[in-house]
């Protein structure tokens, strides 16, 4: 590890980043690559990293129309967990969580993983039954999950409103202790540096305008920096997947919605876990800076906006104060929106397309960030071999014609 004297630290502090060593290169695109990945978010960068690390494929370009992590990767609420209901989802998200647990060491980049636990609340008999079913399914799949009663929840989260006279009394909940949060931009930066170190070209400010094909197979992509030829192309553009599919000439069963979140002013540490409630309809955690990070479900109408709306803010804050009256005097600091692609069964599409050599990774809905490492790991296998790994094989595009759906609407849990 490079050592710095106090004088060099002061010099760099006053240099306004001028002359600092770049974390990754910014090369001009070559005329041809073995693999082109469209999308420089977490999933795309993870795919490039694992292509190089696990499969030795380094003649790879990641093409991003903006800047790295400038899309949904930097616009989520950083929650990670694997307590999904169905076997297929549980396997994918558990692989992702396991990779997260060793990611800082693997990337030599601190992703600020905080396994503070994720608590899902039950407010009625239906909630309790659903939680019992999911906890049992988790345990059968070897995933840590446990049921807490009201008293145990109060001991775990002392500031929660446990009054039996509240509008939605807390009757119990489920807890995954290995779940928690990670720093979203650090995940993107870590994967970017890891991929770049292994020879991957990361090309920013380069928009894809077309997908070249010949005899039913992809031959390259047209960009604002010219034509880039490729034997294989992976599309990983959360929020705009259907637009890229349209360029290639096929349709996706995907709808795009805004998903809004907000943070409060920072306060001293009072909440050391993630709390979710489907019924009250809010989720909240406290960041390392002291801000309360909260959100709810997706907007009711399709759209590509990244701005907030007042009625969503009112609903989130009302639900927050229902669970935590202590937060009623907090002031909101900032609010934003991201764009999520959702499939009819609330599960992603990771695999082949009708175009030879063209693969797609999309439809993660609100589960994208938590699935980042596992998604990249499995998609890299698919790009390298031309066939899906057993982890992502169930998440094929054909399931919408065969009927083999993976319905995770319940486990999506207030959008997360």
MOJOQUI-V402335 format. One record per residue. N is the residue number from 1. PHI is phi in whole degrees, -180 to 180 (* if undefined). OMEGA is omega in degrees with one decimal (999 if undefined). NEAR is the number of other C-alpha atoms within 10 Angstrom. Layout:
N&PHI&OMEGA&NEAR + N&PHI&OMEGA&NEAR
This chain:
1&*&-178.8&3 + 2&-69&-179.0&3 + 3&-103&180.0&6 + 4&-125&173.5&9 + 5&-83&178.7&8 + 6&-62&-178.9&8 + 7&-72&178.8&9 + 8&-70&176.8&11 + 9&-65&178.2&11 + 10&-64&179.4&11 + 11&-60&-179.6&11 + 12&-67&180.0&13 + 13&-65&-177.7&11 + 14&-93&-174.5&10 + 15&-91&179.6&11 + 16&52&176.8&9 + 17&72&178.8&10 + 18&-69&178.5&9 + 19&83&178.1&8 + 20&-70&176.1&9 + 21&-68&-179.0&8 + 22&-71&179.4&9 + 23&-73&172.7&13 + 24&-146&-177.9&17 + 25&-75&173.0&16 + 26&-129&-174.2&12 + 27&-80&168.6&12 + 28&-78&-177.3&12 + 29&-67&171.7&19 + 30&-77&-178.0&14 + 31&-73&-176.4&11 + 32&-153&176.6&18 + 33&-134&172.0&19 + 34&-70&-179.3&16 + 35&-138&170.2&26 + 36&-115&176.9&27 + 37&-110&179.3&26 + 38&-93&-180.0&25 + 39&121&-178.4&29 + 40&-103&172.0&30 + 41&-93&-176.9&30 + 42&-60&-176.8&34 + 43&-67&179.4&31 + 44&-66&179.8&33 + 45&-68&176.7&35 + 46&-63&178.0&28 + 47&-61&179.3&31 + 48&-63&-179.8&37 + 49&-61&-177.1&32 + 50&-75&172.0&24 + 51&-60&-179.7&28 + 52&-74&-174.5&23 + 53&-75&-173.5&16 + 54&-90&-172.3&12 + 55&-123&177.2&14 + 56&68&178.9&12 + 57&-96&-174.2&20 + 58&-114&177.1&22 + 59&-82&-170.1&19 + 60&-129&173.0&27 + 61&-121&170.1&29 + 62&-104&-176.3&28 + 63&-107&-178.0&28 + 64&-129&-176.9&24 + 65&-73&177.8&17 + 66&-117&176.8&15 + 67&-121&-174.9&15 + 68&-61&179.0&25 + 69&72&-177.4&24 + 70&-85&178.9&16 + 71&-99&-175.7&21 + 72&-67&178.9&23 + 73&-58&179.7&25 + 74&-96&-175.1&20 + 75&-126&179.0&20 + 76&-112&-176.1&27 + 77&-111&163.1&27 + 78&68&-176.1&21 + 79&-83&174.9&23 + 80&-129&178.8&29 + 81&-167&179.1&24 + 82&-135&-174.5&27 + 83&-85&177.8&28 + 84&-91&-170.6&25 + 85&-77&-170.8&24 + 86&-83&-175.8&16 + 87&-56&-176.1&13 + 88&-64&179.5&17 + 89&-68&-179.0&24 + 90&-58&-179.3&21 + 91&-65&-178.7&22 + 92&-67&-176.9&21 + 93&-73&176.0&24 + 94&-69&174.1&23 + 95&-59&179.7&19 + 96&-64&-180.0&25 + 97&-64&177.3&23 + 98&-62&176.8&14 + 99&-66&177.0&17 + 100&-58&-175.9&23 + 101&-65&177.9&16 + 102&-115&-170.0&13 + 103&-71&179.6&21 + 104&-59&179.3&17 + 105&-71&-178.0&11 + 106&-64&-178.4&14 + 107&-90&-172.0&18 + 108&53&-177.2&13 + 109&-150&-175.0&16 + 110&-73&178.6&16 + 111&-90&176.5&23 + 112&56&176.3&15 + 113&-65&179.1&21 + 114&-130&-178.9&19 + 115&-85&-175.5&20 + 116&-90&-179.9&17 + 117&93&174.1&20 + 118&-123&-175.9&28 + 119&-111&175.8&27 + 120&-104&-174.0&23 + 121&-91&173.6&28 + 122&-117&-176.9&27 + 123&-121&-179.8&18 + 124&-154&-176.9&14 + 125&-64&178.9&11 + 126&-63&176.8&10 + 127&-59&-178.2&19 + 128&-62&179.5&18 + 129&-66&179.2&12 + 130&-64&-179.8&15 + 131&-66&177.8&24 + 132&-62&179.3&16 + 133&-64&-177.2&12 + 134&-70&177.8&21 + 135&-61&178.3&24 + 136&-63&178.3&17 + 137&-64&177.9&19 + 138&-59&-177.7&23 + 139&-65&177.3&13 + 140&-63&178.5&11 + 141&-93&177.4&17 + 142&74&-178.9&12 + 143&-102&-178.2&19 + 144&-66&178.6&17 + 145&-166&-177.9&22 + 146&-147&179.2&18 + 147&-102&176.7&19 + 148&-116&172.3&19 + 149&-89&-175.1&14 + 150&-61&-179.2&18 + 151&-65&179.4&14 + 152&-67&176.4&13 + 153&-66&179.6&21 + 154&-63&177.3&16 + 155&-69&-178.7&10 + 156&-77&179.8&15 + 157&-130&-173.5&18 + 158&-59&-174.8&14 + 159&-86&-177.0&15 + 160&-74&177.9&19 + 161&-83&-178.9&19 + 162&-107&-178.6&20 + 163&-65&177.2&12 + 164&-70&-178.7&11 + 165&-96&178.7&9 + 166&-72&-176.9&11 + 167&-61&177.4&11 + 168&-126&-177.2&17 + 169&-63&178.4&19 + 170&-81&-177.9&24 + 171&-97&-179.0&19 + 172&163&179.7&24 + 173&178&174.8&25 + 174&-118&-176.7&23 + 175&-134&168.0&23 + 176&-109&-173.5&22 + 177&-72&-180.0&16 + 178&-77&179.9&21 + 179&-76&179.3&26 + 180&163&-177.5&23 + 181&-139&172.4&27 + 182&-145&-179.1&22 + 183&-76&-170.9&19 + 184&-65&-178.6&23 + 185&-70&176.9&20 + 186&-65&176.5&20 + 187&-62&178.9&30 + 188&-64&-178.6&25 + 189&-65&179.6&22 + 190&-64&177.8&25 + 191&-66&179.3&28 + 192&-63&179.8&29 + 193&-65&179.5&22 + 194&-64&178.6&25 + 195&-68&-180.0&28 + 196&-60&179.7&24 + 197&-60&-179.2&16 + 198&-92&172.4&18 + 199&101&178.8&18 + 200&-71&175.3&26 + 201&-88&177.1&26 + 202&-108&-171.3&25 + 203&-115&-178.9&24 + 204&-97&-179.3&19 + 205&54&-177.1&13 + 206&-138&-175.5&20 + 207&-92&175.6&19 + 208&-81&-178.1&21 + 209&-114&179.6&15 + 210&-170&177.9&16 + 211&-121&-177.5&22 + 212&-78&178.7&18 + 213&-139&174.0&16 + 214&-150&178.6&10 + 215&54&175.6&8 + 216&79&179.4&12 + 217&-126&178.7&15 + 218&-74&178.5&21 + 219&-123&180.0&20 + 220&162&-179.8&26 + 221&-131&173.7&22 + 222&-91&-177.2&16 + 223&-134&176.1&16 + 224&-71&174.1&12 + 225&-110&176.3&14 + 226&104&179.9&15 + 227&-75&175.5&19 + 228&-122&-179.6&20 + 229&-80&179.1&21 + 230&-160&176.4&23 + 231&-78&179.6&16 + 232&-137&179.3&22 + 233&-132&175.0&26 + 234&-111&-179.9&27 + 235&-100&-178.2&21 + 236&-137&-172.3&28 + 237&-127&-178.3&25 + 238&-53&179.7&27 + 239&98&-177.5&25 + 240&-133&-176.3&20 + 241&-61&-178.1&23 + 242&-64&179.4&21 + 243&-70&177.9&14 + 244&-70&176.4&21 + 245&-63&178.2&18 + 246&-63&176.2&13 + 247&-60&-178.0&14 + 248&-85&174.5&18 + 249&95&174.2&11 + 250&-138&-177.0&13 + 251&-107&176.7&15 + 252&-113&174.0&18 + 253&-81&-172.3&14 + 254&-132&172.3&22 + 255&-118&-179.3&19 + 256&-108&-178.7&24 + 257&-135&168.0&23 + 258&-74&173.3&23 + 259&-127&-171.4&29 + 260&-107&177.8&27 + 261&-147&178.5&25 + 262&-155&175.8&23 + 263&-131&178.3&22 + 264&-92&168.6&18 + 265&-62&-179.7&14 + 266&-75&175.5&18 + 267&-136&178.9&13 + 268&-64&-177.4&10 + 269&-59&177.5&13 + 270&-135&-175.8&13 + 271&-137&-175.2&19 + 272&-110&174.9&18 + 273&-151&174.2&22 + 274&-106&-178.9&24 + 275&-116&179.4&22 + 276&-126&174.7&27 + 277&-143&175.8&23 + 278&-68&-174.4&21 + 279&-72&176.4&15 + 280&-71&171.7&23 + 281&73&173.6&18 + 282&-161&168.3&25 + 283&-135&-173.8&28 + 284&-151&170.7&24 + 285&-146&178.7&26 + 286&-111&-177.9&23 + 287&-77&179.0&21 + 288&-65&177.4&14 + 289&-88&177.7&11 + 290&99&-179.8&17 + 291&-76&169.7&20 + 292&-86&-179.3&23 + 293&-102&-176.3&21 + 294&-143&178.2&25 + 295&-160&179.2&30 + 296&-147&-177.5&27 + 297&-87&178.7&21 + 298&-71&176.7&24 + 299&-64&-177.6&17 + 300&-80&-177.8&9 + 301&-124&177.5&9 + 302&-64&177.3&14 + 303&173&179.4&15 + 304&-121&-177.8&15 + 305&-74&175.0&15 + 306&-117&176.9&18 + 307&-106&-179.9&14 + 308&-91&176.9&19 + 309&-143&-169.7&13 + 310&-63&-175.5&8 + 311&-66&177.2&9 + 312&-69&177.6&18 + 313&-60&179.8&19 + 314&-60&-179.7&11 + 315&-65&179.2&15 + 316&-64&-176.9&24 + 317&-70&176.5&20 + 318&-64&178.4&17 + 319&-67&179.2&20 + 320&-60&-178.7&22 + 321&-70&174.7&17 + 322&-64&-178.9&20 + 323&-83&-174.5&25 + 324&-133&179.1&15 + 325&-56&-179.2&14 + 326&-62&-177.9&13 + 327&-88&-170.6&15 + 328&-64&-178.7&12 + 329&-98&177.4&8 + 330&-68&175.2&15 + 331&-104&177.0&11 + 332&-75&-178.4&15 + 333&-100&178.1&12 + 334&-156&-176.8&11 + 335&-145&-175.6&18 + 336&-153&176.1&17 + 337&-135&172.1&23 + 338&-122&179.7&24 + 339&-113&-179.7&27 + 340&-118&172.3&28 + 341&-92&-179.0&25 + 342&-123&175.8&24 + 343&-98&-178.9&20 + 344&-59&-179.6&16 + 345&-105&177.5&15 + 346&61&175.8&23 + 347&-127&-173.9&24 + 348&-80&170.0&28 + 349&-114&-179.2&26 + 350&-138&-179.4&29 + 351&166&-174.8&26 + 352&-78&171.7&23 + 353&-123&176.9&21 + 354&-66&-179.1&15 + 355&-97&179.3&17 + 356&-60&178.7&18 + 357&81&178.6&21 + 358&-108&-177.2&28 + 359&-121&-176.5&24 + 360&-136&178.2&26 + 361&-134&-172.6&26 + 362&-158&172.5&27 + 363&74&-179.2&32 + 364&-73&179.6&24 + 365&59&-178.4&26 + 366&-97&-178.9&26 + 367&-100&-171.4&24 + 368&-62&-174.3&25 + 369&-65&-177.8&29 + 370&-66&179.9&28 + 371&-93&-169.9&26 + 372&-55&-175.9&27 + 373&-64&-179.4&30 + 374&-64&177.3&25 + 375&-61&-179.9&28 + 376&-63&-179.3&25 + 377&-63&-178.8&25 + 378&-72&-178.8&26 + 379&-69&176.4&32 + 380&-62&176.6&27 + 381&-60&-179.1&20 + 382&-64&178.9&24 + 383&-67&-176.8&28 + 384&-70&-173.5&20 + 385&-100&-175.8&11 + 386&85&-179.6&17 + 387&-131&-179.2&15 + 388&-71&169.5&21 + 389&-75&179.9&18 + 390&-61&178.1&14 + 391&-68&-176.3&20 + 392&-102&178.8&25 + 393&-57&179.2&17 + 394&-67&-174.7&21 + 395&-94&-178.5&25 + 396&-85&-179.9&19 + 397&-71&-176.4&19 + 398&-68&-176.1&16 + 399&-63&-179.7&13 + 400&-81&171.6&16 + 401&-106&178.9&8 + 402&-84&-178.8&8 + 403&89&-179.8&8 + 404&-84&-174.8&13 + 405&-78&178.3&17 + 406&-123&-169.4&20 + 407&-82&-178.7&16 + 408&-113&-179.2&16 + 409&-60&-178.6&15 + 410&-69&-176.9&15 + 411&-77&176.4&21 + 412&-63&167.4&19 + 413&56&179.2&22 + 414&50&-179.6&21 + 415&76&178.4&21 + 416&-135&999&25
